[in-house]
Amino acid sequence: MPRVVAHMDLDAFFAAVEVREDPTLAGMPLVVGGDPAGRGVVSTASYEARRFGIRSAMPAAEARRRCPQAVFLRPDMPKYRRWSQQVWDVVRGEVPALEQVGIDEGYIDLYRQVWTSGGAQRFLARLQETVLRETGLHASFGCGSCKTVAKIASDADKPHGLVVVPAGQEAAFLALRPLRALPGVGPVTGERLSKAGLSTIGHLAGLDDAALDALLPSSHGRELRDRARGIDPREVDPSRSPAVSIGHETTFAHDVDDPHVLADHTEELAARVTERLRRDGRGATTVTVKLRYPDFQVRSRAASAEFSTDDPHEITRLAQVALARALADRPPPVRLLGVSVTRLAPAPQLRLSSPGTAP
């Protein structure tokens, strides 16, 4: 079967998180980075700010010169990591295999999940909407037969883009794109190729061995030319990004104010979490319930077992305890409910017996 690889990239992630936590920032040119009065640089900018030519790694002082009315915020990495974890928990619940390569991007292996470019388009469109519905954050997706094509495709139609490159069209898709878009072409290599008159990925793809060796006399040069031709044998490697938590969330169509209804949903989510735990061969010690309220404030409360467990009754019991603690802190109505488990470990060798069954 052909390989099908997708790449997900969260759009203007740091800026988007700031807007999620402070909706009054929506629509404003927003710059996350260092002090514009000093020597700070831009970490990321909202798309409203990018219309003024503001880009990552630009001196913050230059960003302010280009857009004096921009709002500048210092980066808050702990906050971004929390939001990142929420996103990847959602994605892990929907895909067969994932390799997270950054706080806001990662590869998805869709082998045996989809068989056609149309199937990939439909699957990723649903995933894109799930991420938006569950987290309020926009993500762009690219998909193709390898990591290189998927990554470049994810940047081809931002924000909230979805580009699927059918098998056999990789080289044509890549040909006219700038060389610096090719993963592995850094400033030094890019400058060397530019001085030789190469400006597009297609130019590099068309080099014969002699011309390539004259410019990039190493195995890295051959690897870059292969990528420029849409050839990239690297596999999606989930072991590079093992989940530190497993969770599921649901956003209600209407705010829920009945604690009994919330308890029923908590039981259902706990069952889904336990199913994932057992499928992954893992157990957990801590269960956390998250509630998001109509004003978008969030409350999270946890309950822990003495030992790691993958028993569905114990996971559900802990989730209900955590729910009660959260509701005691702030009562409903609630617009979102989530259940997650942390402190993961290999599944216990001796499982607790379910009621009514022999040990």
Phi, psi and omega in degrees: 000146179291150175285142175229114183238135176243154175234129177250134180226119180288133187283124177043054196304307183301315180295321181296322178296318180299322178291322178298322181276338178222087185299344178293346179277351184301134178084352180271150169290114188240130180238124176255122182172201182281180184291120179291345177275352180241223184250024181291162177236163180280127173277312174202164180222146176293164181293333174295321178287328182293338177295340178267008179086013180279132184223161176302146179075358175287142174304135182299328178297321177293322178299318179293323179297320181286330182217082182301333182275001182294148174268126180253131178231143175282145180297145178235085187297319177303320178295317181294324178295323178297315180293321177302316180299320178300315181297311185290331174297319177298313184295316181299332179286351186242343189243157182285325182204140186220138172237104179279126182246002178190174181296335185230015179209157180186166180255147180236128177269114181256017177302130183069359176268320177225157184236347183225163177295326176294320176296320177296318180300313182292316181298313184288329176297319177294318179296319178301315179290327177295316178299316180295315182295319187276334184237344184076011182250143178270142177228146173253145182234142169233152184212141178192200184273356181203170182299316183301310181296318181298316183294315180294324179294326181293341180260001189279342185216040180286155354274164178055041181268163176211108183237121177247125179260112182296153177302137181094348182250013184299308184298319180295321178296320185280334197307314187269003182277150184296147182303324183294347176283347183278121178304130181105345177267099179268187183301316183293309179297318179299319179294319180297316181291324179296318179296335178274003177092009180266128181233343182239162177297325179296326177299317179293320181299330185273357181290138172277175186300317183296314181294321179295315182295331178291329181268314185227078186281071179196170177296333178297323178298315178298320180296318180295321179294321176301314180298320179297335178267004180082022180249115184208100186280359183299134180269156169290124187243093181300337182292343178285342184220064180296140180295132175267353174206161175229131183205161173223147179227160173220134175258124185281144177297327176226146180304138182256127180243006180260115180301330180291322177294319177298321179296320178297316179294325178297318178298318180296316180294322178297323178294320178294320178297316180297322178299318177296318179303311183291323178296324179275357181068039184229162173236170182221156179253327186241135177244130182240137173249131178245134176239131172247132187263170182303333178271010178072007170290148184240139172234131178233133177224151187232161173218144186235148173267165179287326180229159176299139183215151169236021180283125184298326180290322179290318178298318179295318180301314180295322179296320179292323176297315180296321177299314180301320179295319181293318181290331176292330180285320176206122183285169178293173017281158183229141179255339180218142177229133178225148175232129179221160178235144180225184186055057184281150180208163174308144184303141178299143181292328181247108180277151173292139179284142175288150180303137176086005179241156179286145180290000000 
